[in-house]
């Protein structure tokens, strides 16, 4: 098959509420959408790069530059036997979020070419996956408790609470007093250091957490291993895991006990599958994280989460959790704490072209 055309769009989507993590917050997302066309088939993906380099060195602007300057010009007009392997510009180092946009669109294209679902192409089998929800840092305990109560009532099977120094141990104790049975985890987004915060992190053992996610530096594995030896709460690695090689090293060092796989962050679905397989062979559970994606990125995540190693609820909540109106149909809706996997070829949801075009602020087209 030949890639005949590629279209890269940027569109702003306003979040229903301000979302804050330890490194900052946002009220709106600059969504980058990629469309690849081949033989009359249109495939879709989303680049998850953020607005600032607070979470990753990649941003919406760096991803746009890498995609339009190198990746898409090299891709269009090229022949491939299997669209799951759209490997171009092999000398390009880094920029996994930009590369993931190309790779994940390739998976959607290959699934549609074969007339199978993305879930089936990935090797997943279940019809629905358990759903968790992420709550940004709140300014008061009362506001946090209200959100937990609302999400628990909705049926979410895991509540992830963002934390940072000053909004952590005491706050988590309050949560446990009010919700002793709700499955709760904490996500620090690298807000702590081993030298300064070991005592505070160890105090979280009394909070009965499912896990504490990425408490230390975003590139670290060694100090996470030292931390895990000092605490009983499982450490979950996110930003530190960029490849199957990183996962193998984390296993060797015993840097944690759980890994969060975000396909848009680790270079795409092939890399995600490799990390999943390494963890499953070692008995480490994994779950699928979210990056405030629209329904297009969420569809890829839901399909990935059908693989057998994804034994914990992922951050793949309903469309209405973040957006007043999504850009796909049907929107994602939860049923009894489970997210039904979209049916039909590829990602299984249809982009709402009129809404996408009306929101688009910049667009670049590449044709063979």
C-alpha positions in Angstrom: 0.0 0.0 0.0 1.1 3.6 -0.6 0.4 6.5 1.7 -1.3 8.9 -0.7 -2.1 11.8 1.6 -1.5 13.1 5.1 -3.3 15.9 6.9 -2.2 17.4 10.2 -4.6 19.7 12.1 -4.4 21.6 15.3 -7.6 22.4 17.2 -8.2 23.8 20.7 -10.6 21.9 23.0 -11.8 23.5 26.2 -11.7 21.3 29.3 -14.8 21.2 31.4 -12.7 22.2 34.4 -9.1 23.4 35.2 -6.9 20.3 35.5 -3.8 20.7 37.7 -0.8 18.4 38.4 2.3 19.1 40.4 4.1 20.8 37.5 1.2 23.1 36.5 -2.3 23.1 35.1 -4.4 23.7 32.0 -7.9 24.7 31.1 -7.6 23.9 27.4 -5.8 21.4 25.2 -4.2 22.1 21.8 -5.1 18.8 20.1 -3.0 17.7 17.1 -4.9 15.2 14.8 -3.3 13.3 12.0 -5.2 11.7 9.1 -3.5 9.3 6.8 -5.1 8.2 3.5 -4.3 5.2 1.4 -6.4 3.5 -1.3 -9.6 5.4 -0.2 -9.1 4.5 3.5 -8.8 7.3 6.1 -7.0 6.5 9.3 -6.7 8.7 12.4 -4.5 9.3 15.4 -3.8 12.0 18.0 -0.5 13.5 19.2 -0.5 13.8 23.0 2.2 16.5 23.4 1.1 19.2 25.8 1.1 22.9 25.6 4.3 23.4 27.7 7.4 21.3 28.4 6.3 20.8 32.0 5.5 17.1 31.6 7.8 16.3 28.7 10.3 18.2 26.5 7.9 17.6 23.6 5.1 20.2 23.1 2.4 20.7 20.5 4.8 23.1 18.7 7.8 20.8 18.7 5.6 17.9 17.5 4.1 20.0 14.7 7.6 21.0 13.6 9.0 17.4 13.6 5.9 16.0 11.9 5.7 18.7 9.1 9.5 19.1 8.6 10.6 15.5 8.6 8.1 12.7 9.3 5.2 13.4 7.0 7.2 14.6 4.0 9.1 11.3 4.2 6.0 9.2 4.7 3.7 10.4 1.9 4.3 8.5 -1.4 6.1 5.7 0.4 5.0 2.0 -0.2 4.5 -0.3 2.8 3.5 -4.0 3.0 2.0 -3.5 6.5 0.9 -0.1 7.8 1.8 -1.1 11.4 5.4 -0.5 10.4 5.4 3.1 9.1 9.0 3.5 10.0 10.5 6.6 8.4 13.4 8.9 9.2 15.3 6.3 11.1 18.0 8.8 12.2 15.6 10.9 14.1 16.3 10.7 17.8 13.7 11.2 20.5 10.3 12.8 19.8 8.3 9.7 20.7 5.0 11.6 20.8 5.4 12.9 17.3 6.5 9.5 16.0 3.6 7.9 17.9 1.1 10.0 15.9 2.4 8.4 12.7 2.7 4.9 14.1 -0.8 4.8 15.7 -2.4 6.1 12.5 -0.7 3.3 10.7 -2.3 0.7 13.1 -5.8 2.2 12.4 -5.0 2.1 8.7 -3.9 -1.5 8.7 -7.0 -2.6 10.8 -9.3 -0.8 8.4 -7.5 -2.3 5.4 -8.1 -5.8 6.9 -11.7 -4.9 8.0 -11.0 -5.8 11.6 -11.1 -3.8 14.8 -8.0 -2.3 16.3 -8.6 -4.4 19.3 -8.4 -7.6 17.2 -5.3 -6.4 15.4 -3.6 -5.8 18.7 -4.5 -9.2 20.0 -7.1 -8.1 22.6 -10.2 -10.1 23.3 -12.5 -8.5 25.9 -15.5 -6.4 25.0 -15.1 -3.9 27.8 -12.3 -2.7 30.1 -12.4 -1.4 33.7 -12.3 2.4 34.0 -10.5 4.7 36.4 -10.7 8.5 36.7 -8.0 11.1 37.5 -8.7 14.1 39.8 -6.4 17.1 39.5 -5.0 18.9 42.5 -7.8 20.6 44.4 -7.6 23.8 46.5 -9.4 22.3 49.5 -10.1 18.9 51.0 -13.9 19.6 50.7 -13.6 20.1 47.0 -11.6 16.9 46.6 -14.1 14.9 48.7 -17.0 16.1 46.7 -15.3 15.0 43.4 -14.4 11.6 44.8 -18.0 11.1 46.0 -19.4 12.1 42.6 -17.0 9.8 40.6 -17.5 6.9 43.0 -21.2 7.3 42.6 -20.7 7.2 38.8 -19.1 3.8 39.1 -15.4 4.4 38.5 -13.3 1.5 39.7 -10.2 3.5 40.6 -9.7 7.1 41.8 -6.4 8.7 41.0 -5.6 11.8 43.1 -2.9 14.2 41.9 -0.6 15.2 44.8 2.3 17.6 45.5 4.2 18.7 48.6 1.8 20.5 50.8 -1.2 18.6 49.3 -0.4 15.0 50.1 -0.3 12.9 53.3 -2.7 14.9 55.4 -5.1 15.2 52.5 -4.9 11.5 51.7 -5.7 10.7 55.4 -8.8 12.8 55.1 -9.8 10.9 51.9 -9.4 7.6 53.7 -11.4 8.7 56.7 -14.4 9.6 54.4 -13.9 6.8 51.8 -12.3 3.8 53.5 -13.3 1.3 50.8 -12.8 3.3 47.6 -9.8 2.1 45.5 -7.5 5.2 45.6 -4.0 5.9 44.2 -1.8 9.0 44.2 0.1 10.5 41.3 3.0 12.8 42.1 4.3 13.5 38.5 7.9 13.7 39.9 7.2 16.2 42.6 9.4 14.7 45.3 13.1 13.8 45.9 14.4 10.8 47.9 16.7 13.0 50.0 14.2 15.5 51.1 10.9 13.6 51.1 11.5 9.9 52.1 9.8 10.3 55.4 6.8 12.0 53.8 6.5 9.3 51.1 6.8 6.6 53.7 4.0 8.1 55.7 1.7 7.4 52.7 1.9 3.7 53.7 -0.8 4.4 56.2 -3.2 5.6 53.5 -3.9 2.2 52.0 -3.1 3.3 48.5 -3.3 1.0 45.4 0.0 2.7 44.3 1.9 5.9 44.2 2.8 6.9 40.7 6.1 8.5 39.6 7.0 10.2 42.9 10.6 10.9 41.9 12.4 12.3 38.9 10.9 11.7 35.5 14.0 9.9 34.2 15.0 8.0 37.3 14.9 4.3 38.0 17.7 3.9 40.6 16.3 6.1 43.3 12.8 4.7 42.7 14.3 1.3 43.5 15.7 2.6 46.8 12.3 4.1 47.6 10.5 0.9 46.9 12.7 -0.9 49.4 11.7 1.6 52.1 7.9 1.6 51.6 5.2 -1.0 51.3 3.0 1.0 48.9 3.7 -0.2 45.3 5.5 2.3 43.2 4.1 2.8 39.7 6.4 4.0 37.0 5.1 6.3 34.3 7.5 9.0 32.9 10.6 6.8 33.6 9.4 4.1 31.2 9.9 5.1 27.6 10.6 1.6 26.0 10.7 -2.1 26.7 14.4 -1.6 27.5 13.4 0.8 30.3 10.9 -1.7 31.6 13.5 -4.5 31.6 15.9 -2.2 33.6 13.1 -1.3 36.0 12.4 -5.0 36.6 16.1 -5.7 37.1 16.5 -2.9 39.6 13.1 -3.5 41.2 12.3 0.1 40.8 8.6 -0.4 41.4 5.9 -3.0 41.0 3.5 -1.5 38.5 3.9 0.3 35.1 1.5 2.8 33.5 1.7 2.5 29.7 0.7 5.5 27.6 1.0 4.7 23.9 1.1 8.3 22.8 4.0 8.9 25.1 6.2 5.8 24.5 6.3 6.0 20.7 3.1 4.2 19.8 1.4 0.8 20.0 4.3 -1.4 19.0 6.4 0.0 21.8 3.4 -0.4 24.2 3.0 -4.0 23.2 6.6 -4.7 23.9 6.4 -3.0 27.3 3.2 -5.0 28.1 4.9 -8.3 27.1 8.0 -7.6 29.3 5.8 -6.8 32.3 3.4 -9.7 31.8 6.2 -12.2 31.6 7.6 -10.8 34.9 4.2 -10.7 36.6 4.1 -6.9 36.9 0.5 -5.5 36.3 0.1 -2.6 33.8 -2.6 -0.1 33.1 -3.3 2.4 30.4 -2.8 6.0 31.3 -4.4 9.1 29.8 -3.1 12.4 28.4 -6.3 14.3 28.3 -7.0 12.9 24.8 -10.0 13.5 22.7 -12.1 10.6 21.6 -9.6 9.7 18.8 -6.7 9.2 21.2 -9.0 7.6 23.7 -10.1 5.0 21.1 -6.5 3.8 20.7 -6.1 3.6 24.5 -9.3 1.6 25.0 -8.2 -0.9 22.3 -4.8 -1.3 23.9 -6.3 -1.9 27.3 -8.0 -5.1 26.1 -4.7 -6.9 26.2 -4.4 -9.5 29.1 -1.7 -7.7 31.0 -3.8 -4.7 31.6 -5.3 -5.9 34.9 -5.8 -2.6 36.6 -8.3 0.1 35.7 -6.9 2.7 33.2 -7.4 6.4 33.0 -9.8 6.0 30.1 -12.8 7.8 31.5 -15.9 8.9 29.7 -15.8 11.7 27.1 -18.0 13.9 29.3 -15.4 13.7 32.1 -13.2 16.2 30.2 -15.2 17.6 27.3 -18.6 19.2 27.0 -18.7 17.8 23.5 -16.2 15.3 22.0 -15.0 15.2 18.4 -16.1 11.6 17.7 -19.3 9.7 17.5 -20.3 7.7 19.4 -18.8 9.4 22.5 -17.3 7.2 25.2 -19.7 6.2 27.9 -19.1 3.9 30.9 -21.4 1.1 31.9 -21.1 -0.2 35.5 -17.5 0.9 35.7 -16.6 -0.6 32.4 -15.9 1.0 29.1 -17.3 -0.9 26.1 -14.8 -1.3 23.3 -15.9 0.3 20.1 -16.9 -2.1 17.4 -16.2 -1.8 13.7 -13.0 -1.6 11.7 -10.0 0.3 13.1 -10.6 2.6 16.1 -14.3 2.0 15.8 -15.4 5.7 16.3 -16.1 8.2 13.6 -14.5 11.7 13.6 -17.1 14.5 13.5 -15.6 16.3 10.5 -17.8 19.3 10.6 -16.9 20.0 14.3 -13.2 19.2 13.6 -13.0 21.6 10.6 -14.9 24.3 12.5 -12.4 24.1 15.4 -9.2 23.8 13.3 -6.8 26.7 13.8 -4.0 25.4 11.5 -3.7 22.7 8.9 -1.1 21.3 6.7 -1.6 18.8 3.8 1.0 16.5 2.2 0.2 14.7 -1.0 2.1 12.2 -3.1 
